[in-house]
Amino acid sequence: MANDFDSLQMLSNTAKIRIYPPPGTGTPMDVMVEDSFL
């Protein structure tokens, strides 16, 4: 597993996804995840 420094270097390889929370919890959250995670 990559450490924090490696993760920062991989920002260019990340994909942005949206997490929709249950009703009444607020607005959706923007989350960055690694392409390898998808």
C-alpha positions as CSV (number, residue, x, y, z in Angstrom):
1,M,0.0,0.0,0.0
2,A,1.3,3.4,-0.9
3,N,2.2,5.9,1.8
4,D,1.0,9.5,2.1
5,F,3.9,10.8,0.0
6,D,3.3,8.3,-2.8
7,S,-0.4,9.1,-2.7
8,L,0.4,12.8,-3.3
9,Q,2.5,11.9,-6.3
10,M,-0.4,9.9,-7.7
11,L,-2.9,12.7,-7.6
12,S,-2.7,13.0,-11.4
13,N,-3.9,9.4,-11.6
14,T,-7.0,9.9,-9.4
15,A,-10.6,9.8,-10.4
16,K,-13.3,12.0,-8.9
17,I,-16.5,10.4,-7.7
18,R,-19.6,11.6,-5.9
19,I,-21.0,9.9,-2.8
20,Y,-24.7,10.5,-2.4
21,P,-25.7,10.4,1.3
22,P,-29.1,9.3,2.6
23,P,-31.9,11.9,2.5
24,G,-31.6,14.6,5.1
25,T,-27.9,14.3,5.7
26,G,-26.8,17.2,3.5
27,T,-25.2,17.6,0.1
28,P,-23.2,15.0,-1.7
29,M,-19.5,14.8,-1.0
30,D,-16.7,15.0,-3.5
31,V,-14.3,12.2,-3.0
32,M,-11.0,11.5,-4.7
33,V,-10.1,7.9,-5.2
34,E,-7.3,6.1,-7.0
35,D,-8.0,4.6,-10.4
36,S,-6.8,1.2,-9.1
37,F,-9.6,1.4,-6.5
38,L,-12.4,1.6,-9.1
